[in-house]
């Protein structure tokens, strides 16, 4: 198994963060639209769908802000079976 060079690793990490941020933006918009539509239509199912998006979003936000995810903390070695 080859280890990526430092420059390539930085580019891959940057791409990963942009993908994560885009995913979080999508879930935020999805939650807002679903909750608003559910309130307007008096639909508990739509409100529940919107709240589900909020629940999915919460762990992602805490992971993205962690020092290990930013590359500032110690990284755990990957174990192979």
Secondary structure, DSSP 8 states (H G I E B T S, - for coil): -----HHHHHHHHHHHHHHHHHHHHHHHHHHHHHHHHHHHHT-HHHHHHHHHHHHHHHHHHHHHTSTTTTT-S--------
